[in-house]
Amino acid sequence: MKKSVEEDVFIPLYPKSTVEDKSSLRSKFQERRFWSAVKLLSNVVLWDGIVQEGKVRDLGLSKLLNRYLLLNILNTPLGPDNIEKCNKVVACLPERWFQDLKGESTLPELLNFSQHLLQ
């Protein structure tokens, strides 16, 4: 899993003006790579409970979400596409990671993602 996250994930960052045209090849390629990384996130998180939680959180959240997915989400204009991406990421996260949290706190690895959701 670590090798896949570190070596196989590639989401190019293009200027917003380039990817605003959804029919452009760059935009389509970037979207395919994003959804491929989301699928990898969901697969990594499936190992929660089998592999140490710390390792799963490190791979899934620190490396995959914060290093790749969040950059793409932040570069996506606010609107339905951005909401869909955020919903899919949230759907990947195991509920048990949030059971012991109090109030409006979140996991340390999710602070930047949470800030984006609040905006």
C-alpha positions as CSV (number, residue, x, y, z in Angstrom):
1,M,0.0,0.0,0.0
2,K,2.8,2.4,0.9
3,K,4.5,1.8,-2.4
4,S,1.2,2.5,-4.3
5,V,0.6,5.7,-2.4
6,E,4.2,6.9,-2.8
7,E,4.9,5.8,-6.4
8,D,1.6,5.3,-8.3
9,V,-0.4,8.3,-7.3
10,F,0.0,11.3,-9.7
11,I,-2.5,14.1,-10.0
12,P,-1.1,16.9,-12.1
13,L,-1.9,20.5,-11.1
14,Y,-2.8,22.7,-13.9
15,P,-3.8,26.4,-13.7
16,K,-7.5,26.8,-13.0
17,S,-8.0,28.5,-16.4
18,T,-6.8,25.3,-18.0
19,V,-9.1,22.9,-16.2
20,E,-12.2,25.0,-16.1
21,D,-13.0,23.7,-19.6
22,K,-14.3,20.3,-18.6
23,S,-13.9,19.0,-22.2
24,S,-10.1,19.7,-22.3
25,L,-7.8,16.7,-22.3
26,R,-5.9,18.1,-19.2
27,S,-9.1,18.5,-17.3
28,K,-10.2,15.0,-18.1
29,F,-6.8,13.5,-17.2
30,Q,-6.7,15.4,-13.9
31,E,-10.2,14.2,-13.0
32,R,-9.4,10.5,-13.9
33,R,-6.3,10.7,-11.7
34,F,-8.2,12.3,-8.8
35,W,-10.9,9.6,-8.9
36,S,-8.3,6.9,-9.1
37,A,-6.6,8.3,-6.0
38,V,-10.0,8.4,-4.2
39,K,-10.5,4.8,-5.0
40,L,-7.0,4.0,-3.6
41,L,-8.0,6.0,-0.4
42,S,-11.1,3.9,0.0
43,N,-9.0,0.7,-0.5
44,V,-6.4,1.8,2.0
45,V,-9.0,2.6,4.6
46,L,-10.5,-0.8,4.2
47,W,-7.4,-2.2,6.0
48,D,-8.4,-0.3,9.2
49,G,-8.8,-2.9,11.9
50,I,-6.4,-5.3,10.1
51,V,-3.3,-3.1,9.9
52,Q,-2.4,-0.7,12.7
53,E,-4.7,2.3,12.7
54,G,-1.7,4.7,12.8
55,K,-0.3,3.3,9.6
56,V,-3.6,3.4,7.8
57,R,-4.2,7.0,8.9
58,D,-0.7,8.0,7.9
59,L,-1.1,6.5,4.4
60,G,-4.7,7.4,3.8
61,L,-4.9,10.8,5.4
62,S,-1.4,12.3,5.8
63,K,0.0,11.1,2.5
64,L,-2.9,10.5,0.2
65,L,-5.5,13.0,1.3
66,N,-3.3,15.9,2.4
67,R,-0.6,15.4,-0.3
68,Y,-2.7,14.7,-3.3
69,L,-6.4,14.9,-3.0
70,L,-6.7,18.1,-1.0
71,L,-4.6,20.0,-3.5
72,N,-7.0,19.0,-6.2
73,I,-10.1,19.8,-4.1
74,L,-8.7,23.2,-3.3
75,N,-8.0,23.9,-7.0
76,T,-11.6,22.9,-7.9
77,P,-14.0,25.8,-8.2
78,L,-16.6,25.9,-5.4
79,G,-19.8,24.3,-6.6
80,P,-21.3,20.8,-7.3
81,D,-18.0,19.2,-8.5
82,N,-16.2,20.4,-5.3
83,I,-19.0,19.1,-3.1
84,E,-19.1,15.7,-4.9
85,K,-15.3,15.3,-4.4
86,C,-15.6,16.2,-0.7
87,N,-18.5,13.9,-0.2
88,K,-16.6,11.0,-1.7
89,V,-13.6,11.6,0.5
90,V,-15.8,11.8,3.6
91,A,-17.6,8.6,2.6
92,C,-14.2,6.8,2.7
93,L,-13.5,7.7,6.3
94,P,-14.3,5.1,9.0
95,E,-16.8,6.3,11.5
96,R,-14.9,4.7,14.4
97,W,-12.1,7.2,13.9
98,F,-14.5,9.9,15.1
99,Q,-16.2,8.2,18.0
100,D,-13.9,9.5,20.8
101,L,-13.7,13.1,19.5
102,K,-15.3,15.7,21.6
103,G,-17.3,18.8,20.5
104,E,-16.2,20.3,17.2
105,S,-12.7,18.7,17.2
106,T,-11.4,16.5,14.4
107,L,-8.5,14.3,13.6
108,P,-5.2,16.3,13.4
109,E,-4.7,14.9,9.8
110,L,-8.1,16.4,8.8
111,L,-7.6,20.0,10.0
112,N,-6.9,21.4,6.5
113,F,-9.8,19.4,4.9
114,S,-12.1,20.5,7.7
115,Q,-11.2,24.1,7.2
116,H,-12.1,23.7,3.5
117,L,-15.4,22.1,4.4
118,L,-16.2,25.0,6.8
119,Q,-15.6,27.5,4.1
